[in-house]
Amino acid sequence: MNTFTIVTLGCKVNQFESEAITGLLVAAGWRQVTEGPADLYIVNTCAVTGKSAGQSRQYLRHCRRENPAAVVMATGCYATMAGEEIGEMACVDCLVSHDAKHKIPEIVAGLRRIPEPGWPESVTGGNTADMFACFAAAPLTGSRARPVLKIQDGCNAFCSYCIVPHARGRSVSMSPELALAAVRQFSSAGYPEVVLTGIHLGAY
């Protein structure tokens, strides 16, 4: 395997994480493709609305149809919350929970396509501080004029209508030192402006 495609649904936090995953995969020797079949498909799913969950399922099925021999990986909020439902679709090889996203290059290195439809391999467990550090240091892919930096994740509100705290956990923040180091990295690469983002940015 040496080519990959990553599909991103949902918020700017997902966009940042997908760009960081892209940088890590490219640094590990993978080549990103935007059209045609790939060896690895990653769908960074969203579960904020029923529509976004449906789109997540749609993209997972599309990836399997485009290359039946590929490895299809689901991550993101919908993948974290609806693992059993995704497993019943029989089109996904690996579920990566939110807290393990930064380990995707390492996870992929040990994956092989499941020969018959079955329950996908599930990878969970990670350290939030490690995720912040890993993503902040990910190589830049140059895909945006204004790069996005996630400095906060999760939420403590647990509003009755919102699934996000259940998918991403309680509010956590990147250390100021790490945030400043990441901004300096963007500045050194020639970016004049950085967009700071988070799930509940006011909680930073």
Protein Blocks (a to p, Z undefined) as FASTA:
>chain_A
ZZdcdddehjfklmmmmmmmmmmmmmnopacdfedjdfbdcddddfkbmklmmmmmmmmm
mmmmmmmmbccddedjklmmmmmmmmmnopafbdcdfklmmmmmmmmmmgccdfbgcddd
ddehidfklmmmmmmmpccehlafbdcddfbecjfklpakbcklmmnopaddddfklmmm
mmmmmmmnopabdcdddfblmlZZ
